């Protein structure tokens, strides 16, 4: 882990807290690996894990959820249109999830 990763995660988290959720993806669902994902819940799951990590190490359950959500957001990103900044919103979520996974794996050692 690069020493700057926690700082970058904190900065992205602050940006995310100021960002508005793109309303046109509310209620939109997609399937990934036999599981149905709601765009709002995908946002909430990643945000919850990141918020937890910023307060302390992730437990095994949250680390697993984060991995599933990271794969899901990577799958859905190409199908998002950019109305109301949706691509930027979900790219930031993806980046936060990837950083959190990396930081969480280091903390688990």
KOLDREN-833848 format. One record per residue (C-alpha): residue number from 1; residue in three letters; x, y, z. Coordinates in steps of 0.05 Angstrom, whole numbers, plus 32768, in hexadecimal, padded with zeros to 4 digits. Example, Ala and Ser with C-alpha at 12.3 -4.5 7.8 and 13.67 -1.06 7.14 Angstrom:
% residues 2
@seq 1; type ala; x 80F6; y 7FA6; z 809C
@seq 2; type ser; x 8111; y 7FEB; z 808F
This chain:
% residues 109
@seq 1; type unk; x 8000; y 8000; z 8000
@seq 2; type unk; x 8019; y 8045; z 7FEF
@seq 3; type unk; x 801A; y 8073; z 802B
@seq 4; type unk; x 7FF0; y 80A5; z 8005
@seq 5; type unk; x 7FB6; y 8075; z 7FFA
@seq 6; type unk; x 7F92; y 8083; z 803C
@seq 7; type unk; x 7F97; y 80CE; z 802E
@seq 8; type unk; x 7F7C; y 80C4; z 7FE7
@seq 9; type unk; x 7F43; y 809A; z 8002
@seq 10; type unk; x 7F32; y 80D1; z 8034
@seq 11; type unk; x 7F33; y 8106; z 7FFE
@seq 12; type unk; x 7F06; y 80DC; z 7FD0
@seq 13; type unk; x 7ED7; y 80CE; z 800B
@seq 14; type unk; x 7ED1; y 8119; z 8017
@seq 15; type unk; x 7EC1; y 8124; z 7FCE
@seq 16; type unk; x 7E8E; y 80ED; z 7FCF
@seq 17; type unk; x 7E6B; y 810A; z 800C
@seq 18; type unk; x 7E63; y 814C; z 7FE6
@seq 19; type unk; x 7E4B; y 812C; z 7FA5
@seq 20; type unk; x 7E02; y 8124; z 7F93
@seq 21; type unk; x 7DE9; y 80DF; z 7F82
@seq 22; type unk; x 7DD7; y 80DC; z 7F38
@seq 23; type unk; x 7D8B; y 80D8; z 7F3B
@seq 24; type unk; x 7D81; y 80B4; z 7EF8
@seq 25; type unk; x 7DA3; y 8074; z 7F13
@seq 26; type unk; x 7D75; y 8070; z 7F50
@seq 27; type unk; x 7D4D; y 802F; z 7F4A
@seq 28; type unk; x 7D7B; y 8013; z 7F15
@seq 29; type unk; x 7D91; y 7FCB; z 7F20
@seq 30; type unk; x 7DC2; y 7F9C; z 7EFE
@seq 31; type unk; x 7DD8; y 7F55; z 7F07
@seq 32; type unk; x 7E20; y 7F40; z 7F17
@seq 33; type unk; x 7E34; y 7EF9; z 7F26
@seq 34; type unk; x 7DED; y 7EE3; z 7F35
@seq 35; type unk; x 7DE0; y 7F1C; z 7F65
@seq 36; type unk; x 7DB3; y 7F58; z 7F57
@seq 37; type unk; x 7DD2; y 7F9B; z 7F67
@seq 38; type unk; x 7DAC; y 7FDB; z 7F71
@seq 39; type unk; x 7DD4; y 801A; z 7F5F
@seq 40; type unk; x 7DC1; y 803D; z 7FA0
@seq 41; type unk; x 7DD4; y 8001; z 7FCA
@seq 42; type unk; x 7E15; y 7FF8; z 7FA5
@seq 43; type unk; x 7E25; y 8040; z 7FB8
@seq 44; type unk; x 7E10; y 8035; z 8000
@seq 45; type unk; x 7E37; y 7FF4; z 8007
@seq 46; type unk; x 7E78; y 8012; z 7FED
@seq 47; type unk; x 7E6E; y 8052; z 8015
@seq 48; type unk; x 7E60; y 802A; z 8054
@seq 49; type unk; x 7E9F; y 8001; z 804C
@seq 50; type unk; x 7ECA; y 803E; z 803E
@seq 51; type unk; x 7EAD; y 8063; z 8079
@seq 52; type unk; x 7EBC; y 8027; z 80A6
@seq 53; type unk; x 7F03; y 8022; z 808C
@seq 54; type unk; x 7F10; y 806B; z 8099
@seq 55; type unk; x 7EFE; y 805C; z 80E2
@seq 56; type unk; x 7F26; y 801C; z 80E9
@seq 57; type unk; x 7F36; y 7FD9; z 80C7
@seq 58; type unk; x 7F00; y 7FB5; z 80A0
@seq 59; type unk; x 7EE6; y 7F73; z 80B9
@seq 60; type unk; x 7EE6; y 7F37; z 808B
@seq 61; type unk; x 7E9C; y 7F40; z 8079
@seq 62; type unk; x 7EA5; y 7F88; z 8062
@seq 63; type unk; x 7EE5; y 7F76; z 803D
@seq 64; type unk; x 7EBE; y 7F41; z 8017
@seq 65; type unk; x 7E85; y 7F70; z 8009
@seq 66; type unk; x 7EB5; y 7FA4; z 7FEF
@seq 67; type unk; x 7ED4; y 7F72; z 7FBE
@seq 68; type unk; x 7E90; y 7F5F; z 7FA3
@seq 69; type unk; x 7E7C; y 7FA8; z 7F9D
@seq 70; type unk; x 7EBD; y 7FBB; z 7F7A
@seq 71; type unk; x 7EB1; y 7F85; z 7F46
@seq 72; type unk; x 7E69; y 7F9B; z 7F3E
@seq 73; type unk; x 7E78; y 7FE5; z 7F35
@seq 74; type unk; x 7EAE; y 7FD3; z 7F01
@seq 75; type unk; x 7E7A; y 7FAB; z 7EDB
@seq 76; type unk; x 7E44; y 7FE0; z 7EDB
@seq 77; type unk; x 7E70; y 801D; z 7ECC
@seq 78; type unk; x 7E71; y 8013; z 7E80
@seq 79; type unk; x 7E25; y 8013; z 7E7E
@seq 80; type unk; x 7E1B; y 8054; z 7EA5
@seq 81; type unk; x 7E0B; y 8092; z 7E7E
@seq 82; type unk; x 7E28; y 80D3; z 7E97
@seq 83; type unk; x 7DE8; y 80F8; z 7EA7
@seq 84; type unk; x 7DF1; y 8120; z 7EE8
@seq 85; type unk; x 7E3A; y 810A; z 7EEF
@seq 86; type unk; x 7E2A; y 80C0; z 7EFA
@seq 87; type unk; x 7E6A; y 80A7; z 7EDA
@seq 88; type unk; x 7E96; y 80D2; z 7F06
@seq 89; type unk; x 7E6C; y 80BF; z 7F43
@seq 90; type unk; x 7E74; y 8074; z 7F38
@seq 91; type unk; x 7EBD; y 807A; z 7F21
@seq 92; type unk; x 7ECC; y 809B; z 7F64
@seq 93; type unk; x 7EA7; y 8062; z 7F87
@seq 94; type unk; x 7ED1; y 8030; z 7F60
@seq 95; type unk; x 7F11; y 8053; z 7F73
@seq 96; type unk; x 7EFE; y 8057; z 7FBC
@seq 97; type unk; x 7EEC; y 800D; z 7FBC
@seq 98; type unk; x 7F2E; y 7FF9; z 7F9B
@seq 99; type unk; x 7F56; y 8023; z 7FCD
@seq 100; type unk; x 7F2E; y 8008; z 8008
@seq 101; type unk; x 7F3A; y 7FC0; z 7FF0
@seq 102; type unk; x 7F85; y 7FCD; z 7FEC
@seq 103; type unk; x 7F88; y 7FF0; z 802F
@seq 104; type unk; x 7F5D; y 7FBB; z 804F
@seq 105; type unk; x 7F89; y 7F83; z 8037
@seq 106; type unk; x 7FC6; y 7FA5; z 8054
@seq 107; type unk; x 7FA3; y 7FAF; z 8097
@seq 108; type unk; x 7F8D; y 7F65; z 8098
@seq 109; type unk; x 7FD6; y 7F4D; z 8098
